[in-house]
Amino acid sequence: MRRALYIRLACLFLGASLTAAPVPALAFSRVKDLVEIEGIRDNMLVGYGLVVGLNGSGDSLKNAPFTQQSLQTMLERMGVNTRGTTMQTKNVAAVMVTANLPAFAASGTRIDISVSALGDAKSLQGGTLLVTSMFGADGQIYAVGQGPVAIGGFTAGGDAASVTRGVPTAGRIANGAIVEREIPFNLGSQHSLRLSLRNPDLTTASRIAVALNAYIGGSVAEATDPSTVRLTVPDNYPHGVMGLLTDLEQVKVDPDETARVVIDEQSGVIVMGADVRISTVAIAQGNLTIRVTETPQVSQPAPFSNTGTTQVVPRTQVQIDDGKGNKMAVLHEGVSLQSLVDGLNALGVGPRDIISILQAIKAAGALQADIQVIG
């Protein structure tokens, strides 16, 4: 009896110690954050319209003939004939209207639209967009937009100076368009779907397929290529396709990534992945810097002197830095990202020099990663 009690107490202490032990954090992500589902996507809409009511900051009709033509056409629809007359109004601006039509947007729902000036308008502040038809890639009208334009910038000035903050020629209309046509797609009747990876990778696609099959308990997912996982909908699954996708979106997967170094030469930004490795390599960094400083001095004759003139005497100071204090650093084989950064920082180099060093290491074949230069 007493022995059994001791065993139970020992088990309780052991369980408490295991519960209190720290658990390493793994980089797991949900499937919904890694893939896009076939058929569930936005569609781009675009339209051309007129913004009226501007306080003299619209298009000059002389430099923007398309604005004048659009204004005349709009007035003719209202029963006003302005053909052959000279129009000088600056309260109208031609604009391009863009929007994203969400997936499964029903007819009558409202979406946000963006408005951007097309001519030489100075600002769209205080303007109102007239009824504008918005077209899809197939040329069909899917939404109609209208409403007051809200801008995030402004411009003000006088004869000698002006101030502009933000972009006053671009604005937005919240809920400014009404969906007139739905995009047909019956998700519930699908028997198979494709999951498209946002970052294509062979290992990640295989891990997603394995995780989905383990969750369902059958062979429902198959990785067909680095960017696609084909999903077969099981028969009689609770709540059909919607229930399956809802459950599978929450499955956790540890995504893999390619060892890559991204360099932005314009800003000097360097981003390196955690899997970047290098072979044994020795690095030395040194630049020859010559600094020439001119500090001219003025030489004047003594007070009340009848001879001598004021002269400017040049003074030149030359400084040469050949990097004698810099040392060569050795980075051993298989070092991690942290060791690589520490080694480069130990040399006292800046981002610009680090870019050159990384490119030189890659040229030497010692950098086991892909370098991607942007900008």
Helices and strands as residue ranges (DSSP letters): H 2-20, E 29-30, G 31-33, E 35-37, E 43-52, H 65-77, E 92-101, E 110-117, E 128-135, E 141-148, E 150-151, E 154-157, E 162-165, E 170-179, G 187-189, E 192-197, H 202-216, E 221-225, E 228-232, H 240-248, E 252-253, E 260-264, E 269-272, E 277-278, E 281-283, E 289-294, E 297-299, E 311-313, E 316-321, E 329-331, H 337-346, H 351-363, E 367-368, E 370-374
